[in-house]
Each structure stands twice: as structure tokens, then as C-alpha cells.
Amino acid sequence: MTSFATSSTTTGVPGGVSLRWVLFDGGRGITAAKNAKIQYDNQQLAKEHIKKEVTRDILMPEEITKTDLKF
């Protein structure tokens, strides 16, 4: 006669994981990525513009002073 276990014991937390991947989103993902890149590029341009303005605002009075002293 063969004996089989009729009960089992497990320890731990039972549960599972689910993963969902949208294969076609109507181009929204690509559009969002492109828009993010455009926003980043615009921020970089604005940053450079501000740097140039600050540099100009600092150097301009110095140049005016030098010019005034020459006369």
C-alpha cells in the first residue's frame, strides 16, 4: 500500500504579481517623449539666454564706465 500526503503546509505571504504592457497606445508614448525633449531643449535655451543677459548686465556698466573715462 502506498501512502500519499493529504495535507500541505506553507509559510509566507501568499500573493501574486501582475504585469500589463500596452502594445499600442495610439502614439501617445512617443508623443509624450518628444514633447518632454522639446520642453527640455526649451529650458536649456532659456537658461543660456539668461546667462547671456546676466553677463551683458554685468559687463555693460563696466564698458560704459571705461568709455566715459576715455573722454
Biopython code that builds the backbone (N, CA, C, O; Angstrom):
import numpy as np
from Bio.PDB.StructureBuilder import StructureBuilder

atoms = [
    (1, "MET", "N", (0.816, -1.147, 0.000)),
    (1, "MET", "CA", (0.000, 0.000, 0.000)),
    (1, "MET", "C", (0.882, 1.239, 0.000)),
    (1, "MET", "O", (1.884, 1.312, 0.711)),
    (2, "THR", "N", (0.483, 2.219, -0.820)),
    (2, "THR", "CA", (1.243, 3.456, -0.935)),
    (2, "THR", "C", (0.507, 4.551, -0.192)),
    (2, "THR", "O", (-0.718, 4.654, -0.253)),
    (3, "SER", "N", (1.274, 5.367, 0.511)),
    (3, "SER", "CA", (0.673, 6.447, 1.297)),
    (3, "SER", "C", (0.963, 7.786, 0.625)),
    (3, "SER", "O", (2.107, 8.059, 0.260)),
    (4, "PHE", "N", (-0.037, 8.603, 0.462)),
    (4, "PHE", "CA", (0.119, 9.948, -0.096)),
    (4, "PHE", "C", (-0.244, 10.965, 0.975)),
    (4, "PHE", "O", (-1.105, 10.723, 1.822)),
    (5, "ALA", "N", (0.435, 12.114, 0.919)),
    (5, "ALA", "CA", (0.123, 13.176, 1.876)),
    (5, "ALA", "C", (-1.219, 13.790, 1.488)),
    (5, "ALA", "O", (-1.463, 14.077, 0.316)),
    (6, "THR", "N", (-2.060, 13.982, 2.451)),
    (6, "THR", "CA", (-3.370, 14.549, 2.169)),
    (6, "THR", "C", (-3.469, 16.011, 2.572)),
    (6, "THR", "O", (-4.508, 16.636, 2.363)),
    (7, "SER", "N", (-2.421, 16.562, 3.139)),
    (7, "SER", "CA", (-2.430, 17.977, 3.507)),
    (7, "SER", "C", (-1.035, 18.550, 3.259)),
    (7, "SER", "O", (-0.039, 17.828, 3.231)),
    (8, "SER", "N", (-0.999, 19.856, 3.084)),
    (8, "SER", "CA", (0.293, 20.511, 2.901)),
    (8, "SER", "C", (0.321, 21.771, 3.753)),
    (8, "SER", "O", (-0.718, 22.350, 4.070)),
    (9, "THR", "N", (1.500, 22.172, 4.108)),
    (9, "THR", "CA", (1.680, 23.358, 4.939)),
    (9, "THR", "C", (2.635, 24.301, 4.234)),
    (9, "THR", "O", (3.713, 23.900, 3.796)),
    (10, "THR", "N", (2.226, 25.569, 4.127)),
    (10, "THR", "CA", (3.108, 26.579, 3.530)),
    (10, "THR", "C", (3.269, 27.732, 4.506)),
    (10, "THR", "O", (2.374, 28.035, 5.295)),
    (11, "THR", "N", (4.401, 28.352, 4.435)),
    (11, "THR", "CA", (4.640, 29.530, 5.260)),
    (11, "THR", "C", (4.960, 30.695, 4.337)),
    (11, "THR", "O", (5.465, 30.497, 3.232)),
    (12, "GLY", "N", (4.676, 31.866, 4.774)),
    (12, "GLY", "CA", (4.935, 33.040, 3.961)),
    (12, "GLY", "C", (3.642, 33.744, 3.609)),
    (12, "GLY", "O", (2.567, 33.397, 4.097)),
    (13, "VAL", "N", (3.770, 34.721, 2.766)),
    (13, "VAL", "CA", (2.613, 35.511, 2.364)),
    (13, "VAL", "C", (2.192, 35.079, 0.972)),
    (13, "VAL", "O", (2.983, 35.152, 0.031)),
    (14, "PRO", "N", (0.969, 34.634, 0.836)),
    (14, "PRO", "CA", (0.511, 34.254, -0.494)),
    (14, "PRO", "C", (0.194, 35.499, -1.323)),
    (14, "PRO", "O", (-0.240, 36.511, -0.773)),
    (15, "GLY", "N", (0.397, 35.436, -2.578)),
    (15, "GLY", "CA", (0.085, 36.574, -3.447)),
    (15, "GLY", "C", (0.641, 36.339, -4.833)),
    (15, "GLY", "O", (1.172, 35.274, -5.147)),
    (16, "GLY", "N", (0.507, 37.343, -5.632)),
    (16, "GLY", "CA", (0.985, 37.221, -6.996)),
    (16, "GLY", "C", (1.322, 38.595, -7.554)),
    (16, "GLY", "O", (1.032, 39.624, -6.944)),
    (17, "VAL", "N", (1.917, 38.586, -8.684)),
    (17, "VAL", "CA", (2.310, 39.819, -9.358)),
    (17, "VAL", "C", (1.700, 39.808, -10.747)),
    (17, "VAL", "O", (1.675, 38.785, -11.431)),
    (18, "SER", "N", (1.216, 40.955, -11.139)),
    (18, "SER", "CA", (0.632, 41.072, -12.466)),
    (18, "SER", "C", (1.361, 42.182, -13.218)),
    (18, "SER", "O", (1.647, 43.239, -12.655)),
    (19, "LEU", "N", (1.653, 41.941, -14.463)),
    (19, "LEU", "CA", (2.333, 42.919, -15.303)),
    (19, "LEU", "C", (1.504, 43.128, -16.551)),
    (19, "LEU", "O", (1.087, 42.173, -17.207)),
    (20, "ARG", "N", (1.269, 44.400, -16.874)),
    (20, "ARG", "CA", (0.480, 44.704, -18.058)),
    (20, "ARG", "C", (1.286, 45.643, -18.935)),
    (20, "ARG", "O", (1.831, 46.630, -18.441)),
    (21, "TRP", "N", (1.372, 45.363, -20.197)),
    (21, "TRP", "CA", (2.136, 46.153, -21.147)),
    (21, "TRP", "C", (1.234, 46.494, -22.323)),
    (21, "TRP", "O", (0.719, 45.608, -23.005)),
    (22, "VAL", "N", (1.052, 47.777, -22.549)),
    (22, "VAL", "CA", (0.214, 48.214, -23.659)),
    (22, "VAL", "C", (1.068, 48.212, -24.916)),
    (22, "VAL", "O", (2.071, 48.922, -24.989)),
    (23, "LEU", "N", (0.678, 47.425, -25.897)),
    (23, "LEU", "CA", (1.460, 47.331, -27.121)),
    (23, "LEU", "C", (1.188, 48.483, -28.069)),
    (23, "LEU", "O", (2.087, 48.912, -28.793)),
    (24, "PHE", "N", (-0.016, 48.983, -28.075)),
    (24, "PHE", "CA", (-0.343, 50.086, -28.971)),
    (24, "PHE", "C", (-1.134, 51.126, -28.197)),
    (24, "PHE", "O", (-2.243, 50.858, -27.736)),
    (25, "ASP", "N", (-0.557, 52.315, -28.056)),
    (25, "ASP", "CA", (-1.218, 53.374, -27.297)),
    (25, "ASP", "C", (-1.591, 54.560, -28.174)),
    (25, "ASP", "O", (-1.820, 55.660, -27.673)),
    (26, "GLY", "N", (-1.652, 54.342, -29.456)),
    (26, "GLY", "CA", (-2.043, 55.415, -30.361)),
    (26, "GLY", "C", (-0.969, 56.465, -30.542)),
    (26, "GLY", "O", (-1.262, 57.576, -30.983)),
    (27, "GLY", "N", (0.260, 56.141, -30.214)),
    (27, "GLY", "CA", (1.362, 57.083, -30.380)),
    (27, "GLY", "C", (1.529, 58.049, -29.220)),
    (27, "GLY", "O", (2.363, 58.952, -29.282)),
    (28, "ARG", "N", (0.741, 57.870, -28.154)),
    (28, "ARG", "CA", (0.822, 58.792, -27.015)),
    (28, "ARG", "C", (2.172, 58.734, -26.325)),
    (28, "ARG", "O", (2.678, 59.764, -25.878)),
    (29, "GLY", "N", (2.762, 57.559, -26.229)),
    (29, "GLY", "CA", (4.061, 57.426, -25.567)),
    (29, "GLY", "C", (5.155, 58.152, -26.324)),
    (29, "GLY", "O", (5.963, 58.868, -25.732)),
    (30, "ILE", "N", (5.178, 57.966, -27.624)),
    (30, "ILE", "CA", (6.184, 58.624, -28.458)),
    (30, "ILE", "C", (5.981, 60.134, -28.430)),
    (30, "ILE", "O", (6.944, 60.895, -28.333)),
    (31, "THR", "N", (4.721, 60.563, -28.517)),
    (31, "THR", "CA", (4.421, 61.994, -28.484)),
    (31, "THR", "C", (4.840, 62.603, -27.150)),
    (31, "THR", "O", (5.405, 63.696, -27.122)),
    (32, "ALA", "N", (4.573, 61.914, -26.055)),
    (32, "ALA", "CA", (4.955, 62.409, -24.730)),
    (32, "ALA", "C", (6.474, 62.514, -24.617)),
    (32, "ALA", "O", (6.984, 63.479, -24.048)),
    (33, "ALA", "N", (7.197, 61.538, -25.148)),
    (33, "ALA", "CA", (8.658, 61.570, -25.104)),
    (33, "ALA", "C", (9.201, 62.729, -25.935)),
    (33, "ALA", "O", (10.130, 63.417, -25.512)),
    (34, "LYS", "N", (8.626, 62.943, -27.108)),
    (34, "LYS", "CA", (9.064, 64.051, -27.956)),
    (34, "LYS", "C", (8.759, 65.393, -27.303)),
    (34, "LYS", "O", (9.581, 66.308, -27.348)),
    (35, "ASN", "N", (7.586, 65.512, -26.700)),
    (35, "ASN", "CA", (7.231, 66.756, -26.011)),
    (35, "ASN", "C", (8.163, 67.025, -24.836)),
    (35, "ASN", "O", (8.546, 68.169, -24.592)),
    (36, "ALA", "N", (8.526, 65.975, -24.113)),
    (36, "ALA", "CA", (9.457, 66.140, -22.994)),
    (36, "ALA", "C", (10.816, 66.620, -23.493)),
    (36, "ALA", "O", (11.443, 67.470, -22.862)),
    (37, "LYS", "N", (11.270, 66.084, -24.614)),
    (37, "LYS", "CA", (12.546, 66.509, -25.206)),
    (37, "LYS", "C", (12.477, 67.971, -25.631)),
    (37, "LYS", "O", (13.424, 68.725, -25.406)),
    (38, "ILE", "N", (11.368, 68.380, -26.243)),
    (38, "ILE", "CA", (11.198, 69.775, -26.666)),
    (38, "ILE", "C", (11.202, 70.700, -25.448)),
    (38, "ILE", "O", (11.835, 71.755, -25.470)),
    (39, "GLN", "N", (10.499, 70.307, -24.391)),
    (39, "GLN", "CA", (10.478, 71.124, -23.176)),
    (39, "GLN", "C", (11.874, 71.248, -22.577)),
    (39, "GLN", "O", (12.268, 72.326, -22.132)),
    (40, "TYR", "N", (12.617, 70.154, -22.565)),
    (40, "TYR", "CA", (13.983, 70.177, -22.042)),
    (40, "TYR", "C", (14.859, 71.114, -22.877)),
    (40, "TYR", "O", (15.602, 71.930, -22.332)),
    (41, "ASP", "N", (14.765, 70.993, -24.197)),
    (41, "ASP", "CA", (15.552, 71.858, -25.081)),
    (41, "ASP", "C", (15.186, 73.324, -24.878)),
    (41, "ASP", "O", (16.067, 74.184, -24.863)),
    (42, "ASN", "N", (13.897, 73.618, -24.722)),
    (42, "ASN", "CA", (13.465, 74.996, -24.479)),
    (42, "ASN", "C", (14.018, 75.526, -23.162)),
    (42, "ASN", "O", (14.410, 76.690, -23.076)),
    (43, "GLN", "N", (14.050, 74.689, -22.148)),
    (43, "GLN", "CA", (14.609, 75.099, -20.863)),
    (43, "GLN", "C", (16.101, 75.387, -20.984)),
    (43, "GLN", "O", (16.608, 76.329, -20.374)),
    (44, "GLN", "N", (16.800, 74.575, -21.771)),
    (44, "GLN", "CA", (18.231, 74.806, -21.964)),
    (44, "GLN", "C", (18.468, 76.121, -22.701)),
    (44, "GLN", "O", (19.387, 76.866, -22.361)),
    (45, "LEU", "N", (17.644, 76.410, -23.711)),
    (45, "LEU", "CA", (17.772, 77.675, -24.443)),
    (45, "LEU", "C", (17.481, 78.863, -23.525)),
    (45, "LEU", "O", (18.181, 79.875, -23.570)),
    (46, "ALA", "N", (16.456, 78.737, -22.705)),
    (46, "ALA", "CA", (16.121, 79.817, -21.771)),
    (46, "ALA", "C", (17.253, 80.033, -20.776)),
    (46, "ALA", "O", (17.565, 81.171, -20.425)),
    (47, "LYS", "N", (17.858, 78.963, -20.330)),
    (47, "LYS", "CA", (18.982, 79.044, -19.391)),
    (47, "LYS", "C", (20.157, 79.779, -20.029)),
    (47, "LYS", "O", (20.761, 80.648, -19.400)),
    (48, "GLU", "N", (20.482, 79.439, -21.265)),
    (48, "GLU", "CA", (21.568, 80.116, -21.976)),
    (48, "GLU", "C", (21.236, 81.590, -22.195)),
    (48, "GLU", "O", (22.113, 82.446, -22.073)),
    (49, "HIS", "N", (19.991, 81.888, -22.513)),
    (49, "HIS", "CA", (19.569, 83.273, -22.717)),
    (49, "HIS", "C", (19.754, 84.083, -21.428)),
    (49, "HIS", "O", (20.244, 85.211, -21.465)),
    (50, "ILE", "N", (19.365, 83.510, -20.304)),
    (50, "ILE", "CA", (19.516, 84.183, -19.013)),
    (50, "ILE", "C", (20.989, 84.397, -18.691)),
    (50, "ILE", "O", (21.363, 85.462, -18.200)),
    (51, "LYS", "N", (21.829, 83.404, -18.959)),
    (51, "LYS", "CA", (23.270, 83.541, -18.720)),
    (51, "LYS", "C", (23.832, 84.716, -19.523)),
    (51, "LYS", "O", (24.615, 85.514, -19.008)),
    (52, "LYS", "N", (23.421, 84.811, -20.795)),
    (52, "LYS", "CA", (23.903, 85.896, -21.640)),
    (52, "LYS", "C", (23.400, 87.247, -21.147)),
    (52, "LYS", "O", (24.147, 88.225, -21.162)),
    (53, "GLU", "N", (22.145, 87.314, -20.712)),
    (53, "GLU", "CA", (21.604, 88.564, -20.183)),
    (53, "GLU", "C", (22.345, 89.003, -18.928)),
    (53, "GLU", "O", (22.676, 90.178, -18.775)),
    (54, "VAL", "N", (22.605, 88.062, -18.034)),
    (54, "VAL", "CA", (23.318, 88.385, -16.800)),
    (54, "VAL", "C", (24.726, 88.864, -17.123)),
    (54, "VAL", "O", (25.196, 89.854, -16.564)),
    (55, "THR", "N", (25.397, 88.157, -18.029)),
    (55, "THR", "CA", (26.748, 88.562, -18.425)),
    (55, "THR", "C", (26.716, 89.962, -19.032)),
    (55, "THR", "O", (27.557, 90.801, -18.711)),
    (56, "ARG", "N", (25.755, 90.209, -19.898)),
    (56, "ARG", "CA", (25.623, 91.533, -20.519)),
    (56, "ARG", "C", (25.368, 92.597, -19.461)),
    (56, "ARG", "O", (25.969, 93.670, -19.499)),
    (57, "ASP", "N", (24.475, 92.302, -18.515)),
    (57, "ASP", "CA", (24.128, 93.283, -17.488)),
    (57, "ASP", "C", (25.297, 93.574, -16.558)),
    (57, "ASP", "O", (25.400, 94.671, -16.009)),
    (58, "ILE", "N", (26.170, 92.605, -16.381)),
    (58, "ILE", "CA", (27.351, 92.824, -15.536)),
    (58, "ILE", "C", (28.420, 93.578, -16.312)),
    (58, "ILE", "O", (29.046, 94.487, -15.766)),
    (59, "LEU", "N", (28.644, 93.225, -17.572)),
    (59, "LEU", "CA", (29.719, 93.833, -18.357)),
    (59, "LEU", "C", (29.342, 95.201, -18.909)),
    (59, "LEU", "O", (30.216, 96.051, -19.082)),
    (60, "MET", "N", (28.073, 95.432, -19.187)),
    (60, "MET", "CA", (27.660, 96.684, -19.812)),
    (60, "MET", "C", (28.033, 97.906, -18.968)),
    (60, "MET", "O", (28.617, 98.843, -19.512)),
    (61, "PRO", "N", (27.727, 97.942, -17.680)),
    (61, "PRO", "CA", (28.134, 99.119, -16.888)),
    (61, "PRO", "C", (29.649, 99.302, -16.865)),
    (61, "PRO", "O", (30.137, 100.432, -16.831)),
    (62, "GLU", "N", (30.384, 98.212, -16.885)),
    (62, "GLU", "CA", (31.845, 98.292, -16.909)),
    (62, "GLU", "C", (32.318, 98.945, -18.208)),
    (62, "GLU", "O", (33.224, 99.778, -18.196)),
    (63, "GLU", "N", (31.704, 98.567, -19.317)),
    (63, "GLU", "CA", (32.067, 99.141, -20.613)),
    (63, "GLU", "C", (31.688, 100.625, -20.670)),
    (63, "GLU", "O", (32.443, 101.440, -21.201)),
    (64, "ILE", "N", (30.539, 100.967, -20.132)),
    (64, "ILE", "CA", (30.102, 102.372, -20.120)),
    (64, "ILE", "C", (31.087, 103.196, -19.287)),
    (64, "ILE", "O", (31.452, 104.305, -19.678)),
    (65, "THR", "N", (31.516, 102.663, -18.149)),
    (65, "THR", "CA", (32.468, 103.363, -17.306)),
    (65, "THR", "C", (33.780, 103.563, -18.032)),
    (65, "THR", "O", (34.349, 104.654, -17.975)),
    (66, "LYS", "N", (34.281, 102.541, -18.716)),
    (66, "LYS", "CA", (35.536, 102.655, -19.463)),
    (66, "LYS", "C", (35.405, 103.720, -20.565)),
    (66, "LYS", "O", (36.319, 104.515, -20.780)),
    (67, "THR", "N", (34.277, 103.722, -21.245)),
    (67, "THR", "CA", (34.050, 104.691, -22.317)),
    (67, "THR", "C", (33.990, 106.100, -21.743)),
    (67, "THR", "O", (34.577, 107.015, -22.321)),
    (68, "ASP", "N", (33.307, 106.302, -20.632)),
    (68, "ASP", "CA", (33.193, 107.605, -20.005)),
    (68, "ASP", "C", (34.545, 108.113, -19.526)),
    (68, "ASP", "O", (34.803, 109.316, -19.574)),
    (69, "LEU", "N", (35.403, 107.226, -19.070)),
    (69, "LEU", "CA", (36.712, 107.635, -18.579)),
    (69, "LEU", "C", (37.648, 108.041, -19.712)),
    (69, "LEU", "O", (38.605, 108.778, -19.474)),
    (70, "LYS", "N", (37.401, 107.587, -20.923)),
    (70, "LYS", "CA", (38.258, 107.928, -22.051)),
    (70, "LYS", "C", (38.045, 109.370, -22.488)),
    (70, "LYS", "O", (38.954, 109.960, -23.071)),
    (71, "PHE", "N", (36.893, 109.955, -22.234)),
    (71, "PHE", "CA", (36.607, 111.323, -22.679)),
    (71, "PHE", "C", (37.091, 112.319, -21.721)),
    (71, "PHE", "O", (36.930, 113.519, -21.945)),
]
sb = StructureBuilder()
sb.init_structure("model")
sb.init_model(0)
sb.init_chain("A")
sb.init_seg("    ")
for serial, (resi, resn, name, xyz) in enumerate(atoms, 1):
    if name == "N":
        sb.init_residue(resn, " ", resi, " ")
    sb.init_atom(name, np.array(xyz, "f"), 0.0, 1.0, " ", f" {name:<3s}", serial, name[0])
structure = sb.get_structure()
